[in-house]
Amino acid sequence: MKDNVQISRFLSYILRHAPESIGLTLDDQGWGEISTLISLAQENGTPLTLKLIKDVVETNDKKRFAISEDGLFIRAVQGHSLKTTVDYQAITPPKILYHGTATRFITSIFDQGLIPNGRQYVHLSQDYKTAVNVGNRHGKAVVLTVDSEKMFSEGFEFYQADNGVWLTLSVPAKYLKIDENE
């Protein structure tokens, strides 16, 4: 399991943020050739195998990665800081979405809204528990509710990644409130 965690972190870094760090080229949808990834990783000291990649993709609870139907390519599903153009389809969101963050960020969030901060999209979740878990990664958690129904009715687009994470370009502060369960 420890190997899977390390490989997941490695794949996240390479496929979301820095493919050039090992010399990997991704296409405009974020796909990289698995055989090339394995070779380059090994050349750079990471003992990557096809079995490890498949184990991580199949067992990652956040479903961060996808393998192409032909089994030749891999990509991160979301969370990119790279300028990829993963082809998300705009869809109607649920009435309310959640965003987990740390209490120390609340003032700036209510000043400027939710912004991607180096990513392409703001990440939102459909369930409260996931938002709490996300917030806890950054400190003492606070959960914000997002009035996604109102945002959508006012022209904001929402997308859902293959792993269920909801994405939007930004969330102005007027659509946010601290969740009543806090």
N, C-alpha and C positions, 0 to 999 in steps of 0.2 A: 504493500500500500504506500509506503514511503516513496518508493520509486515512482508510483503513479502521481503523487502530489508534486514531486520534483519535475517530472515530465510535463504535467499540466501547466506548471508555472513557466517552464521553458517554452512550451507551445504558445501560451498566452503572450509571452514577451515577443516571440518571433512573429507570430501570425497577427497580432493586434498592433504591435508598436515598432518593431525593428528587424524586419527580415534581412535588411542589408548588413546587420551585425554578423551574419554568417555567410552572406553572399547570396541569399535566396531572393528570387524574383517572384512577386505575386502578380496575377492579372488584375484588371480593374474591378473585378468582383471579389478580390481577396483570396483567390484560390492559388495554392502553391503545389507543385508536383511532389508527391510523397517520396518517391525514390530520390529525388534531388535533395529534399529536406533531410532525409536520413543520412545521405552521403556527406552533406555539408555539416550537419550536426556532429557526426563522428569525426570529421576532419578538425572540428573546433573543440573536441574533447567531451562531447555529450554522447554517451552510449545509447543512441536511439535505435530502435528496431521497429519493424512493421507491427509486431505483436504488441509492443508497448503502446504505440500510437492507437491501435485498435482498442486495447484495454482502456486507455484514458478516454477515448471518445465514447465508448459504450458505458463506462461506469461513472463518468463525471456527473455529479448530481445537478450541476448547473447547466449541463448540456451546452458547454461553451464552444464546441467544435463540431464540424460536419465533414463527412467524407462524401465525395461525389458518387453518383450512382455507379459509375464505372470503376470505382475504387482506386483511382489514380491520383486524385487531388484531395487536399484538405484545406479548410479555412476556419477562422474564428467566426462564430455566428454573429456576434456583436461586441461592442466595447473597443472598437478601433480608435486609435489616435491617428492612424494613417488615413490618407485621403483615398479610401476605397469607395466604391459605389455599389455596395450590396443592394440588390434589387428588391427592396421592401415595397410591398403594396400598401398604400394608405387604406386604412379600415376604420370603422366606427369603434371608438373605445367604449369600455364600460362607463357608467355614470361617474364613478369615483375610482381613482387610482391612488396609490400610495408611494411616498418617497421616504426612505430611511436615511437619516443623516445624524451627525453628532450635534449636541446642544451648542457647541462652540461656533457652529456655522449659521445658527438661526438668524442673528442680526443681519449678516450679509445677504442671506437668502431673502429676507423680507425687504431688504434694500434693493436688490437687483433681480430677484426671482431666481429660478433654477436655470443654470446655464451649463453647457456641456463640460467646461473645465478641461479642455484638451482632448476630449472625445468628440465624436461627431454628433451625438445625441444625448439628451437627458434620459436617464434610465428610470423607469417607473415599474411598480409591481401591482398585480391585481389583488394580492392578499396582504393583510396586515403583518402576519408573522414573517414573511420574507422581508418586508420593509424594516422590521425590527432587527433582523439578522444583519441586513446591510448596514444599518445605522450603528450597530454594535462593533462593526469592523473599524469604525473611525473614532470611537470614544463612547461616551454616554449617549445612548440612542434617543432620538426623538423622531416620531413619525408624523409626516405631513400628509394631509389629504389634498388631493388635486381634483378640482371640479372639472374633470375631463369632458363631461357632457357639455358644459357651458363653453369650454375652450373650442371643442369641435364645432359647436353651433356658430361660433364666431370666426370660423375659418382656419383654425389650427389643424394640422395633419398629425395623425398618429399612425404608428407602424407597430407590428408585433414581430419580433425576431422568432426564429424557429424554436428557441428554448423558452418562449413565453414572456420574455422581458418586453415591456412596452417602451416605445421610443418616441420622442418628439424633439424638435429643435430647441425649444426653450419653454419655460413655464413662468409667465409673468406673476409677480407676487399677488396680484389681485385674485388669482385662482387658487391660492394656497391658504390653508389654515392648519394649526397644530391639531392633531387628532385628539378627540375628546377622551380617548382611553389613556392619554398620558397623565 
